Amino acid sequence: MSLIIGLTGGIGSGKSTVSRFFSQLGIEVVDADVVARLVVKKGQPSLAKISDYFGLDILDKGELNRSKLREIIFNDESKKDWLNNLLHPIIRKQMLMQLKAAKGEYVLLEAPLLFENNLTAYCDYVIVVDINESLQIERASARDNSCRDTIKSIMASQIGRVQRLEKADFVIDNGDISLQQLESSVIALDKQLRALQ
Ligand code: ATP
């Protein structure tokens, strides 16, 4: 089995951009967010359980109305716990299957909440993509066209920058650098990671 390298960072830090550069180098990426969306797709058993619990209103033409669900669980801790208890084991199982099937010297597990959800248990090493908070707000709000307060509240729900950096085995500094420089950092780190084998 390939080494499993976690890839994380706060909202807007550049995880997706970094993982795209790794993909271009032939590295397989398992994306926790993609898996989380996959397990609640139309026709999946988990979606039926969710609509039994939350009511048919949670569906929109048979698809999960994600923003409605987000709103409900944001305001109700017990419903949030119910949902997490249902989905986390299913997401983990699916993620592990994908990680085991991956080929190559190493595989990336990209997850914004890698530390918060204890996904480090599956990782041999962890890469943190790091930028300062004001740049985080700037880039994330520009990308999503969303207000700074929304980004700030998401940041508040994530682990803090100092704690995140303390837990990192490798750090990609995505501060005041161009995308080209970021790509060069990824190329250099890829060489280092391949040598870990
Ligand atoms: P999220 O957690 O919200 O999914 P993310 O960590 O995956 O965010 P990206 O989407 O990769 O972050 O990057 C956020 C925004 O910042 C994107 O618009 C991206 O193009 C831009 N960006 C990333 N790195 C740089 C850089 N070095 N210079 C300029 N813009 C950048």
Boltz pocket constraint, residues with backbone or C-beta under 6 A from the ligand:
constraints:
  - pocket:
      binder: B
      contacts: [[A, 9], [A, 10], [A, 11], [A, 12], [A, 13], [A, 14], [A, 15], [A, 16], [A, 17], [A, 18], [A, 112], [A, 139], [A, 140], [A, 143], [A, 174], [A, 175], [A, 177], [A, 178], [A, 179], [A, 182]]
      max_distance: 6.0
